[in-house]
Amino acid sequence: MANPKRRHSVSRRGKRRANWKLHMPTLSICPMCKEFKLPHFACFNCGYYNEEKIMETKKEIEEKRKRKGKS
């Protein structure tokens, strides 16, 4: 089995880990509701993508459940 011949120093380890960064996600503005959204994703606030409704929001699902329960 492969094992390291020598121990890597703390500075070598630190140099390697220097590139482990968190990046701020790129955000765009939804043209329908003007909220921030991820590019190439449907808006979580209104459910639109390319000005076309493609999914229901949590509010809409809850309203449907309430209406269904009352009937």
PDB file with one MODEL, atoms N, CA, C and O in Angstrom:
MODEL        1
ATOM      1  N   MET A   1       0.835  -1.196   0.000  1.00  0.00           N
ATOM      2  CA  MET A   1       0.000   0.000   0.000  1.00  0.00           C
ATOM      3  C   MET A   1       0.872   1.248   0.000  1.00  0.00           C
ATOM      4  O   MET A   1       1.975   1.250   0.545  1.00  0.00           O
ATOM      5  N   ALA A   2       0.367   2.291  -0.610  1.00  0.00           N
ATOM      6  CA  ALA A   2       1.129   3.529  -0.704  1.00  0.00           C
ATOM      7  C   ALA A   2       1.008   4.319   0.594  1.00  0.00           C
ATOM      8  O   ALA A   2      -0.090   4.580   1.086  1.00  0.00           O
ATOM      9  N   ASN A   3       2.146   4.686   1.127  1.00  0.00           N
ATOM     10  CA  ASN A   3       2.188   5.521   2.329  1.00  0.00           C
ATOM     11  C   ASN A   3       3.171   6.653   2.099  1.00  0.00           C
ATOM     12  O   ASN A   3       4.137   6.490   1.354  1.00  0.00           O
ATOM     13  N   PRO A   4       2.939   7.808   2.732  1.00  0.00           N
ATOM     14  CA  PRO A   4       3.881   8.907   2.555  1.00  0.00           C
ATOM     15  C   PRO A   4       5.229   8.590   3.211  1.00  0.00           C
ATOM     16  O   PRO A   4       5.284   8.071   4.326  1.00  0.00           O
ATOM     17  N   LYS A   5       6.314   8.913   2.499  1.00  0.00           N
ATOM     18  CA  LYS A   5       7.648   8.665   3.049  1.00  0.00           C
ATOM     19  C   LYS A   5       7.989   9.683   4.129  1.00  0.00           C
ATOM     20  O   LYS A   5       8.637   9.360   5.124  1.00  0.00           O
ATOM     21  N   ARG A   6       7.538  10.935   3.913  1.00  0.00           N
ATOM     22  CA  ARG A   6       7.850  12.004   4.855  1.00  0.00           C
ATOM     23  C   ARG A   6       6.573  12.741   5.238  1.00  0.00           C
ATOM     24  O   ARG A   6       5.590  12.765   4.498  1.00  0.00           O
ATOM     25  N   ARG A   7       6.626  13.330   6.403  1.00  0.00           N
ATOM     26  CA  ARG A   7       5.486  14.108   6.879  1.00  0.00           C
ATOM     27  C   ARG A   7       5.463  15.456   6.164  1.00  0.00           C
ATOM     28  O   ARG A   7       6.506  16.084   5.983  1.00  0.00           O
ATOM     29  N   HIS A   8       4.267  15.903   5.756  1.00  0.00           N
ATOM     30  CA  HIS A   8       4.136  17.216   5.130  1.00  0.00           C
ATOM     31  C   HIS A   8       4.081  18.271   6.219  1.00  0.00           C
ATOM     32  O   HIS A   8       3.387  18.107   7.222  1.00  0.00           O
ATOM     33  N   SER A   9       4.807  19.340   6.018  1.00  0.00           N
ATOM     34  CA  SER A   9       4.888  20.377   7.039  1.00  0.00           C
ATOM     35  C   SER A   9       3.573  21.150   7.146  1.00  0.00           C
ATOM     36  O   SER A   9       2.708  21.073   6.274  1.00  0.00           O
ATOM     37  N   VAL A  10       3.456  21.892   8.236  1.00  0.00           N
ATOM     38  CA  VAL A  10       2.257  22.697   8.480  1.00  0.00           C
ATOM     39  C   VAL A  10       2.105  23.759   7.392  1.00  0.00           C
ATOM     40  O   VAL A  10       0.990  24.048   6.957  1.00  0.00           O
ATOM     41  N   SER A  11       3.216  24.336   6.955  1.00  0.00           N
ATOM     42  CA  SER A  11       3.125  25.381   5.926  1.00  0.00           C
ATOM     43  C   SER A  11       2.679  24.795   4.587  1.00  0.00           C
ATOM     44  O   SER A  11       1.912  25.431   3.864  1.00  0.00           O
ATOM     45  N   ARG A  12       3.148  23.593   4.247  1.00  0.00           N
ATOM     46  CA  ARG A  12       2.688  22.960   2.998  1.00  0.00           C
ATOM     47  C   ARG A  12       1.199  22.654   3.071  1.00  0.00           C
ATOM     48  O   ARG A  12       0.465  22.845   2.101  1.00  0.00           O
ATOM     49  N   ARG A  13       0.767  22.183   4.217  1.00  0.00           N
ATOM     50  CA  ARG A  13      -0.661  21.909   4.391  1.00  0.00           C
ATOM     51  C   ARG A  13      -1.462  23.205   4.273  1.00  0.00           C
ATOM     52  O   ARG A  13      -2.521  23.233   3.645  1.00  0.00           O
ATOM     53  N   GLY A  14      -0.950  24.276   4.879  1.00  0.00           N
ATOM     54  CA  GLY A  14      -1.644  25.563   4.823  1.00  0.00           C
ATOM     55  C   GLY A  14      -1.712  26.124   3.413  1.00  0.00           C
ATOM     56  O   GLY A  14      -2.727  26.698   3.019  1.00  0.00           O
ATOM     57  N   LYS A  15      -0.626  25.961   2.645  1.00  0.00           N
ATOM     58  CA  LYS A  15      -0.629  26.433   1.256  1.00  0.00           C
ATOM     59  C   LYS A  15      -1.672  25.702   0.424  1.00  0.00           C
ATOM     60  O   LYS A  15      -2.343  26.306  -0.413  1.00  0.00           O
ATOM     61  N   ARG A  16      -1.806  24.404   0.656  1.00  0.00           N
ATOM     62  CA  ARG A  16      -2.794  23.631  -0.081  1.00  0.00           C
ATOM     63  C   ARG A  16      -4.208  24.062   0.299  1.00  0.00           C
ATOM     64  O   ARG A  16      -5.080  24.161  -0.564  1.00  0.00           O
ATOM     65  N   ARG A  17      -4.434  24.314   1.562  1.00  0.00           N
ATOM     66  CA  ARG A  17      -5.775  24.670   2.033  1.00  0.00           C
ATOM     67  C   ARG A  17      -6.123  26.137   1.796  1.00  0.00           C
ATOM     68  O   ARG A  17      -7.260  26.545   2.033  1.00  0.00           O
ATOM     69  N   ALA A  18      -5.169  26.927   1.335  1.00  0.00           N
ATOM     70  CA  ALA A  18      -5.423  28.353   1.111  1.00  0.00           C
ATOM     71  C   ALA A  18      -6.474  28.581   0.040  1.00  0.00           C
ATOM     72  O   ALA A  18      -7.097  29.642   0.004  1.00  0.00           O
ATOM     73  N   ASN A  19      -6.682  27.601  -0.835  1.00  0.00           N
ATOM     74  CA  ASN A  19      -7.653  27.759  -1.920  1.00  0.00           C
ATOM     75  C   ASN A  19      -9.040  27.248  -1.570  1.00  0.00           C
ATOM     76  O   ASN A  19      -9.930  27.271  -2.421  1.00  0.00           O
ATOM     77  N   TRP A  20      -9.248  26.789  -0.349  1.00  0.00           N
ATOM     78  CA  TRP A  20     -10.578  26.336   0.070  1.00  0.00           C
ATOM     79  C   TRP A  20     -11.376  27.547   0.498  1.00  0.00           C
ATOM     80  O   TRP A  20     -11.310  27.961   1.655  1.00  0.00           O
ATOM     81  N   LYS A  21     -12.127  28.117  -0.422  1.00  0.00           N
ATOM     82  CA  LYS A  21     -12.872  29.341  -0.127  1.00  0.00           C
ATOM     83  C   LYS A  21     -14.355  29.111  -0.354  1.00  0.00           C
ATOM     84  O   LYS A  21     -14.754  28.245  -1.132  1.00  0.00           O
ATOM     85  N   LEU A  22     -15.149  29.887   0.327  1.00  0.00           N
ATOM     86  CA  LEU A  22     -16.580  29.925   0.056  1.00  0.00           C
ATOM     87  C   LEU A  22     -16.833  31.088  -0.883  1.00  0.00           C
ATOM     88  O   LEU A  22     -16.297  32.179  -0.687  1.00  0.00           O
ATOM     89  N   HIS A  23     -17.639  30.861  -1.891  1.00  0.00           N
ATOM     90  CA  HIS A  23     -17.960  31.917  -2.838  1.00  0.00           C
ATOM     91  C   HIS A  23     -19.416  32.317  -2.677  1.00  0.00           C
ATOM     92  O   HIS A  23     -20.279  31.479  -2.417  1.00  0.00           O
ATOM     93  N   MET A  24     -19.671  33.585  -2.833  1.00  0.00           N
ATOM     94  CA  MET A  24     -21.038  34.087  -2.784  1.00  0.00           C
ATOM     95  C   MET A  24     -21.772  33.594  -4.033  1.00  0.00           C
ATOM     96  O   MET A  24     -21.253  33.735  -5.140  1.00  0.00           O
ATOM     97  N   PRO A  25     -22.969  33.017  -3.877  1.00  0.00           N
ATOM     98  CA  PRO A  25     -23.683  32.537  -5.067  1.00  0.00           C
ATOM     99  C   PRO A  25     -24.109  33.697  -5.962  1.00  0.00           C
ATOM    100  O   PRO A  25     -24.455  34.774  -5.477  1.00  0.00           O
ATOM    101  N   THR A  26     -24.081  33.468  -7.254  1.00  0.00           N
ATOM    102  CA  THR A  26     -24.515  34.478  -8.210  1.00  0.00           C
ATOM    103  C   THR A  26     -26.034  34.556  -8.164  1.00  0.00           C
ATOM    104  O   THR A  26     -26.712  33.534  -8.263  1.00  0.00           O
ATOM    105  N   LEU A  27     -26.565  35.747  -8.017  1.00  0.00           N
ATOM    106  CA  LEU A  27     -28.008  35.934  -7.943  1.00  0.00           C
ATOM    107  C   LEU A  27     -28.468  36.839  -9.073  1.00  0.00           C
ATOM    108  O   LEU A  27     -27.754  37.752  -9.487  1.00  0.00           O
ATOM    109  N   SER A  28     -29.666  36.572  -9.562  1.00  0.00           N
ATOM    110  CA  SER A  28     -30.288  37.459 -10.539  1.00  0.00           C
ATOM    111  C   SER A  28     -31.650  37.854  -9.993  1.00  0.00           C
ATOM    112  O   SER A  28     -32.096  37.311  -8.982  1.00  0.00           O
ATOM    113  N   ILE A  29     -32.305  38.783 -10.645  1.00  0.00           N
ATOM    114  CA  ILE A  29     -33.596  39.282 -10.185  1.00  0.00           C
ATOM    115  C   ILE A  29     -34.701  38.678 -11.039  1.00  0.00           C
ATOM    116  O   ILE A  29     -34.616  38.671 -12.267  1.00  0.00           O
ATOM    117  N   CYS A  30     -35.733  38.173 -10.382  1.00  0.00           N
ATOM    118  CA  CYS A  30     -36.877  37.586 -11.077  1.00  0.00           C
ATOM    119  C   CYS A  30     -37.655  38.705 -11.770  1.00  0.00           C
ATOM    120  O   CYS A  30     -37.991  39.700 -11.128  1.00  0.00           O
ATOM    121  N   PRO A  31     -37.948  38.567 -13.062  1.00  0.00           N
ATOM    122  CA  PRO A  31     -38.677  39.632 -13.762  1.00  0.00           C
ATOM    123  C   PRO A  31     -40.143  39.728 -13.350  1.00  0.00           C
ATOM    124  O   PRO A  31     -40.783  40.750 -13.596  1.00  0.00           O
ATOM    125  N   MET A  32     -40.685  38.679 -12.726  1.00  0.00           N
ATOM    126  CA  MET A  32     -42.097  38.685 -12.349  1.00  0.00           C
ATOM    127  C   MET A  32     -42.325  39.320 -10.978  1.00  0.00           C
ATOM    128  O   MET A  32     -43.182  40.191 -10.832  1.00  0.00           O
ATOM    129  N   CYS A  33     -41.559  38.885  -9.969  1.00  0.00           N
ATOM    130  CA  CYS A  33     -41.811  39.369  -8.605  1.00  0.00           C
ATOM    131  C   CYS A  33     -40.686  40.248  -8.061  1.00  0.00           C
ATOM    132  O   CYS A  33     -40.794  40.763  -6.948  1.00  0.00           O
ATOM    133  N   LYS A  34     -39.616  40.427  -8.824  1.00  0.00           N
ATOM    134  CA  LYS A  34     -38.479  41.284  -8.467  1.00  0.00           C
ATOM    135  C   LYS A  34     -37.710  40.799  -7.235  1.00  0.00           C
ATOM    136  O   LYS A  34     -37.029  41.594  -6.586  1.00  0.00           O
ATOM    137  N   GLU A  35     -37.807  39.514  -6.906  1.00  0.00           N
ATOM    138  CA  GLU A  35     -37.038  38.934  -5.808  1.00  0.00           C
ATOM    139  C   GLU A  35     -35.748  38.335  -6.372  1.00  0.00           C
ATOM    140  O   GLU A  35     -35.643  38.088  -7.573  1.00  0.00           O
ATOM    141  N   PHE A  36     -34.766  38.104  -5.493  1.00  0.00           N
ATOM    142  CA  PHE A  36     -33.533  37.456  -5.919  1.00  0.00           C
ATOM    143  C   PHE A  36     -33.790  35.975  -6.170  1.00  0.00           C
ATOM    144  O   PHE A  36     -34.563  35.334  -5.459  1.00  0.00           O
ATOM    145  N   LYS A  37     -33.116  35.439  -7.209  1.00  0.00           N
ATOM    146  CA  LYS A  37     -33.227  34.018  -7.527  1.00  0.00           C
ATOM    147  C   LYS A  37     -31.911  33.549  -8.126  1.00  0.00           C
ATOM    148  O   LYS A  37     -31.100  34.360  -8.571  1.00  0.00           O
ATOM    149  N   LEU A  38     -31.701  32.239  -8.135  1.00  0.00           N
ATOM    150  CA  LEU A  38     -30.517  31.677  -8.766  1.00  0.00           C
ATOM    151  C   LEU A  38     -30.712  31.674 -10.276  1.00  0.00           C
ATOM    152  O   LEU A  38     -31.805  31.361 -10.748  1.00  0.00           O
ATOM    153  N   PRO A  39     -29.676  32.015 -11.050  1.00  0.00           N
ATOM    154  CA  PRO A  39     -29.831  31.989 -12.503  1.00  0.00           C
ATOM    155  C   PRO A  39     -30.072  30.570 -13.004  1.00  0.00           C
ATOM    156  O   PRO A  39     -29.508  29.615 -12.469  1.00  0.00           O
ATOM    157  N   HIS A  40     -30.902  30.433 -14.022  1.00  0.00           N
ATOM    158  CA  HIS A  40     -31.268  29.158 -14.641  1.00  0.00           C
ATOM    159  C   HIS A  40     -32.084  28.269 -13.706  1.00  0.00           C
ATOM    160  O   HIS A  40     -32.158  27.058 -13.917  1.00  0.00           O
ATOM    161  N   PHE A  41     -32.695  28.851 -12.678  1.00  0.00           N
ATOM    162  CA  PHE A  41     -33.587  28.144 -11.764  1.00  0.00           C
ATOM    163  C   PHE A  41     -34.919  28.868 -11.748  1.00  0.00           C
ATOM    164  O   PHE A  41     -34.982  30.066 -12.025  1.00  0.00           O
ATOM    165  N   ALA A  42     -35.977  28.152 -11.428  1.00  0.00           N
ATOM    166  CA  ALA A  42     -37.278  28.793 -11.250  1.00  0.00           C
ATOM    167  C   ALA A  42     -37.231  29.617  -9.969  1.00  0.00           C
ATOM    168  O   ALA A  42     -36.512  29.278  -9.028  1.00  0.00           O
ATOM    169  N   CYS A  43     -37.995  30.689  -9.942  1.00  0.00           N
ATOM    170  CA  CYS A  43     -38.065  31.548  -8.760  1.00  0.00           C
ATOM    171  C   CYS A  43     -38.816  30.804  -7.660  1.00  0.00           C
ATOM    172  O   CYS A  43     -39.913  30.298  -7.897  1.00  0.00           O
ATOM    173  N   PHE A  44     -38.243  30.731  -6.466  1.00  0.00           N
ATOM    174  CA  PHE A  44     -38.892  30.036  -5.360  1.00  0.00           C
ATOM    175  C   PHE A  44     -40.046  30.847  -4.802  1.00  0.00           C
ATOM    176  O   PHE A  44     -40.949  30.294  -4.173  1.00  0.00           O
ATOM    177  N   ASN A  45     -40.025  32.150  -5.027  1.00  0.00           N
ATOM    178  CA  ASN A  45     -41.069  33.016  -4.479  1.00  0.00           C
ATOM    179  C   ASN A  45     -42.356  32.951  -5.293  1.00  0.00           C
ATOM    180  O   ASN A  45     -43.441  32.866  -4.719  1.00  0.00           O
ATOM    181  N   CYS A  46     -42.254  32.989  -6.628  1.00  0.00           N
ATOM    182  CA  CYS A  46     -43.465  33.042  -7.458  1.00  0.00           C
ATOM    183  C   CYS A  46     -43.652  31.816  -8.347  1.00  0.00           C
ATOM    184  O   CYS A  46     -44.755  31.606  -8.853  1.00  0.00           O
ATOM    185  N   GLY A  47     -42.609  30.990  -8.559  1.00  0.00           N
ATOM    186  CA  GLY A  47     -42.745  29.771  -9.349  1.00  0.00           C
ATOM    187  C   GLY A  47     -42.620  29.972 -10.844  1.00  0.00           C
ATOM    188  O   GLY A  47     -42.996  29.083 -11.608  1.00  0.00           O
ATOM    189  N   TYR A  48     -42.106  31.108 -11.291  1.00  0.00           N
ATOM    190  CA  TYR A  48     -41.977  31.388 -12.723  1.00  0.00           C
ATOM    191  C   TYR A  48     -40.550  31.145 -13.192  1.00  0.00           C
ATOM    192  O   TYR A  48     -39.593  31.333 -12.442  1.00  0.00           O
ATOM    193  N   TYR A  49     -40.426  30.724 -14.451  1.00  0.00           N
ATOM    194  CA  TYR A  49     -39.139  30.609 -15.128  1.00  0.00           C
ATOM    195  C   TYR A  49     -39.355  31.049 -16.570  1.00  0.00           C
ATOM    196  O   TYR A  49     -40.238  30.525 -17.249  1.00  0.00           O
ATOM    197  N   ASN A  50     -38.566  31.997 -17.042  1.00  0.00           N
ATOM    198  CA  ASN A  50     -38.730  32.584 -18.382  1.00  0.00           C
ATOM    199  C   ASN A  50     -40.159  33.087 -18.598  1.00  0.00           C
ATOM    200  O   ASN A  50     -40.761  32.855 -19.646  1.00  0.00           O
ATOM    201  N   GLU A  51     -40.680  33.771 -17.598  1.00  0.00           N
ATOM    202  CA  GLU A  51     -42.023  34.366 -17.638  1.00  0.00           C
ATOM    203  C   GLU A  51     -43.108  33.325 -17.893  1.00  0.00           C
ATOM    204  O   GLU A  51     -44.136  33.632 -18.498  1.00  0.00           O
ATOM    205  N   GLU A  52     -42.884  32.098 -17.435  1.00  0.00           N
ATOM    206  CA  GLU A  52     -43.850  31.019 -17.593  1.00  0.00           C
ATOM    207  C   GLU A  52     -43.983  30.300 -16.250  1.00  0.00           C
ATOM    208  O   GLU A  52     -42.982  29.906 -15.652  1.00  0.00           O
ATOM    209  N   LYS A  53     -45.209  30.132 -15.783  1.00  0.00           N
ATOM    210  CA  LYS A  53     -45.465  29.468 -14.501  1.00  0.00           C
ATOM    211  C   LYS A  53     -45.178  27.978 -14.656  1.00  0.00           C
ATOM    212  O   LYS A  53     -45.825  27.297 -15.452  1.00  0.00           O
ATOM    213  N   ILE A  54     -44.198  27.466 -13.886  1.00  0.00           N
ATOM    214  CA  ILE A  54     -43.843  26.057 -14.032  1.00  0.00           C
ATOM    215  C   ILE A  54     -43.997  25.264 -12.747  1.00  0.00           C
ATOM    216  O   ILE A  54     -43.979  24.033 -12.786  1.00  0.00           O
ATOM    217  N   MET A  55     -44.149  25.936 -11.599  1.00  0.00           N
ATOM    218  CA  MET A  55     -44.320  25.195 -10.349  1.00  0.00           C
ATOM    219  C   MET A  55     -45.181  25.981  -9.384  1.00  0.00           C
ATOM    220  O   MET A  55     -45.301  27.202  -9.485  1.00  0.00           O
ATOM    221  N   GLU A  56     -45.778  25.262  -8.445  1.00  0.00           N
ATOM    222  CA  GLU A  56     -46.604  25.903  -7.433  1.00  0.00           C
ATOM    223  C   GLU A  56     -45.728  26.289  -6.249  1.00  0.00           C
ATOM    224  O   GLU A  56     -44.787  25.576  -5.902  1.00  0.00           O
ATOM    225  N   THR A  57     -46.043  27.415  -5.636  1.00  0.00           N
ATOM    226  CA  THR A  57     -45.301  27.849  -4.463  1.00  0.00           C
ATOM    227  C   THR A  57     -45.894  27.192  -3.224  1.00  0.00           C
ATOM    228  O   THR A  57     -46.967  26.592  -3.280  1.00  0.00           O
ATOM    229  N   LYS A  58     -45.184  27.312  -2.103  1.00  0.00           N
ATOM    230  CA  LYS A  58     -45.663  26.721  -0.855  1.00  0.00           C
ATOM    231  C   LYS A  58     -46.999  27.331  -0.441  1.00  0.00           C
ATOM    232  O   LYS A  58     -47.880  26.628   0.056  1.00  0.00           O
ATOM    233  N   LYS A  59     -47.148  28.641  -0.647  1.00  0.00           N
ATOM    234  CA  LYS A  59     -48.405  29.314  -0.298  1.00  0.00           C
ATOM    235  C   LYS A  59     -49.567  28.720  -1.078  1.00  0.00           C
ATOM    236  O   LYS A  59     -50.623  28.444  -0.509  1.00  0.00           O
ATOM    237  N   GLU A  60     -49.379  28.523  -2.376  1.00  0.00           N
ATOM    238  CA  GLU A  60     -50.444  27.981  -3.224  1.00  0.00           C
ATOM    239  C   GLU A  60     -50.822  26.561  -2.805  1.00  0.00           C
ATOM    240  O   GLU A  60     -51.999  26.202  -2.815  1.00  0.00           O
ATOM    241  N   ILE A  61     -49.838  25.763  -2.442  1.00  0.00           N
ATOM    242  CA  ILE A  61     -50.106  24.390  -2.014  1.00  0.00           C
ATOM    243  C   ILE A  61     -50.891  24.389  -0.703  1.00  0.00           C
ATOM    244  O   ILE A  61     -51.837  23.618  -0.545  1.00  0.00           O
ATOM    245  N   GLU A  62     -50.497  25.255   0.239  1.00  0.00           N
ATOM    246  CA  GLU A  62     -51.208  25.342   1.517  1.00  0.00           C
ATOM    247  C   GLU A  62     -52.646  25.809   1.310  1.00  0.00           C
ATOM    248  O   GLU A  62     -53.561  25.290   1.949  1.00  0.00           O
ATOM    249  N   GLU A  63     -52.853  26.785   0.424  1.00  0.00           N
ATOM    250  CA  GLU A  63     -54.205  27.268   0.147  1.00  0.00           C
ATOM    251  C   GLU A  63     -55.067  26.158  -0.453  1.00  0.00           C
ATOM    252  O   GLU A  63     -56.244  26.033  -0.115  1.00  0.00           O
ATOM    253  N   LYS A  64     -54.486  25.358  -1.338  1.00  0.00           N
ATOM    254  CA  LYS A  64     -55.218  24.234  -1.930  1.00  0.00           C
ATOM    255  C   LYS A  64     -55.639  23.236  -0.853  1.00  0.00           C
ATOM    256  O   LYS A  64     -56.767  22.743  -0.859  1.00  0.00           O
ATOM    257  N   ARG A  65     -54.720  22.942   0.073  1.00  0.00           N
ATOM    258  CA  ARG A  65     -55.021  21.989   1.144  1.00  0.00           C
ATOM    259  C   ARG A  65     -56.144  22.510   2.035  1.00  0.00           C
ATOM    260  O   ARG A  65     -57.025  21.753   2.441  1.00  0.00           O
ATOM    261  N   LYS A  66     -56.107  23.813   2.337  1.00  0.00           N
ATOM    262  CA  LYS A  66     -57.151  24.406   3.173  1.00  0.00           C
ATOM    263  C   LYS A  66     -58.502  24.327   2.475  1.00  0.00           C
ATOM    264  O   LYS A  66     -59.504  23.965   3.090  1.00  0.00           O
ATOM    265  N   ARG A  67     -58.526  24.668   1.181  1.00  0.00           N
ATOM    266  CA  ARG A  67     -59.778  24.614   0.421  1.00  0.00           C
ATOM    267  C   ARG A  67     -60.294  23.177   0.321  1.00  0.00           C
ATOM    268  O   ARG A  67     -61.498  22.936   0.403  1.00  0.00           O
ATOM    269  N   LYS A  68     -59.384  22.240   0.145  1.00  0.00           N
ATOM    270  CA  LYS A  68     -59.771  20.841   0.019  1.00  0.00           C
ATOM    271  C   LYS A  68     -60.317  20.316   1.350  1.00  0.00           C
ATOM    272  O   LYS A  68     -61.257  19.521   1.364  1.00  0.00           O
ATOM    273  N   GLY A  69     -59.734  20.757   2.459  1.00  0.00           N
ATOM    274  CA  GLY A  69     -60.177  20.323   3.777  1.00  0.00           C
ATOM    275  C   GLY A  69     -61.536  20.885   4.154  1.00  0.00           C
ATOM    276  O   GLY A  69     -62.292  20.233   4.873  1.00  0.00           O
ATOM    277  N   LYS A  70     -61.865  22.090   3.679  1.00  0.00           N
ATOM    278  CA  LYS A  70     -63.149  22.721   3.988  1.00  0.00           C
ATOM    279  C   LYS A  70     -64.294  22.064   3.234  1.00  0.00           C
ATOM    280  O   LYS A  70     -65.424  22.047   3.722  1.00  0.00           O
ATOM    281  N   SER A  71     -64.021  21.524   2.052  1.00  0.00           N
ATOM    282  CA  SER A  71     -65.080  20.923   1.220  1.00  0.00           C
ATOM    283  C   SER A  71     -65.605  19.631   1.786  1.00  0.00           C
ATOM    284  O   SER A  71     -66.494  19.015   1.198  1.00  0.00           O
TER     285      SER A  71
ENDMDL
END
